């Protein structure tokens, strides 16, 4: 009704002073709060936002010829990790020698001494031929009276074994007059070839070398995928071909792509298993011929061998060396093998230097082979 409206208006009019006072109070409190906030902000330094972590990114483009090229945009910086040594990791081969030497040192030289030494060398897969060449001169020295105790025999054996590994070029050459430098990797499936390439790419990239990885094992899709993961981790460029395609073409495209981009080093993976052994060797010969025609220099062909295979690895080395002019050996899984003596067999029987050894799973566990350190680990 009209009277109700009038009463409501009057009551509202009576509330105006209270509303106004409340409003002024709120404004006053807000003003004090703003002043205090400004004073505190002027006294305390402004917090800085933490640096965002650098993440590896990869840009993939399709070249239109069944070959994908990945170019790194940024690489993740990893902290320095101390590299392992043979003494720490090659425990099984080391314990084989150390246990035998402990019993020999404590007694005079007799027939059992030679039997035990020969057995130890053979168990380590040094091979019967080299074992004989090592021990026969020591037997003669004992007969001549030049060596009298078991300890002297062991020291003489150490000198002889060190001499077997002394005069060899173990450098990985990165000094081609015509770049890019090309390192090809050969070996049967399952020896750790793709992982070795990834570890080397990581190490070379950390040194500042620009790297391109070419997935030439087109018969195994998992190998190309694994290699691409390593490329992304290390910041390397990456080239792959169609599954089942021509491996030599992938290696050629990789070298040409590296030359166009000014990349220093190409790491080329190759197939490890075809329908039969002769097909594999012919394919590897073709890869080498085609790589030599590309715009670069093939200055390393590295044969990857699983140390746990022992003398079977020596047989592999003979076949691959004949097909691809192997320049060096990468001996993987040395940390899990008691057959580390295969190092001596490879170098003395084939004249191929062991350049790198794998002592674990991480990238830092692939190290340059140091013969003096290796022999010392067996005898100390």
Steps between C-alpha positions, in 0.01 A plus 500: 500500500601866472553534877738203499707654225521828691611322820770308309630821347516667836690208657746503212556869551577440865765236404692731269733639769589150616568380147710806429698450819558133420615590154749754634629239746561248223675763290718595795603143573575437134712816485706390805545150351628643171746731680639213708531275192694768314730558797574124536560456129748786499697340786509137381656403163264367240521123457652378176349220298714184480669426172299260291677170430641461153324217318622322192273570204505347155360633176418224252443571134407264219744523209258318272740214417403262781774650714429708808751754625484621859686818586565581866370833626634487856686247709464417865809567707587198715723515807852359479527141619832335582579222250545150645821302473570139410619409848162596647278345234675200339467299818436156353807491277708661773394251769588211269862618480534625857380172652743297291793729570446494876557125519796507258683776686507298821687196369796392292479467123409147390288320241178605675604865463498477122177300497325762710632792296399337174154419633452859616601643163269263314205569731548871428479414128850613412521199273732200489740650247570819694504315833776277366695798365478670837593206720773323300759779547424503873555125526836543333593784734424278801719222355779752443472620857395853407163456673486314831180576688133503413493875559780555246314287244184705547688828462663370179157395369365848574784658300441264208123565494550875516740480206232325294280812521755780497565605141156581358317813382189524716392850401159565344593715202309822449746675270374445146617749238158474335222521757278359626694229681314170473509222758320181395395240755473130415418191701236234548169579667493493878856616570398856594582671171218755500554582868873546434423751224272691736765511772767623260263767365438618857873518575590679178215749535617577855844586353337746263507281187200530269360153436257337258375144555394291199275199569635260238350189661178525300411135559427559870256781577587491871862590419398822322260595778765436764753706307254788467454505878878527543509777240241700692687447827835608362375778273627325186339526157334180382433332166298184445358319200191298426477165677661231284659764276853512365744548793772642276264774379426604857870528581561697179211739574625546853850593384368739235264663751788545746716655229225747410451602863867517589474212750838365608424135576263239354434183702357230272317196631488188280302179485610210719296219355365418155376173356844344520860593581609552140213744437598698807864529397409602145263765635774640725745511210241699303449742793873562513527557123209744497626683809836552331323667206318752719631846586708411803767265632449159658779500758365242744323166459434374852409138566284460811550170684330364811777403746289219640520310168874435542659314211179534296577869495836423343326310220268796443796735486666295227190505279417869545862607459517325164181672378533856630864585582436528874719765668416422861290300743250614762477228766167527681378336823852454635361563847289184480753264344775271628632477141683831483804318362335530159668844488837329457370252245349774281808717504766231458320271255337769284705811567182701565518737798237505772412870519206515739359273771153498653491478879131564570169630373536878516660723236799566726573126526645480149867587550825508306687173540818541703713184463729581794201552728337181372804280560564662839143422604560132425820475703441729799 
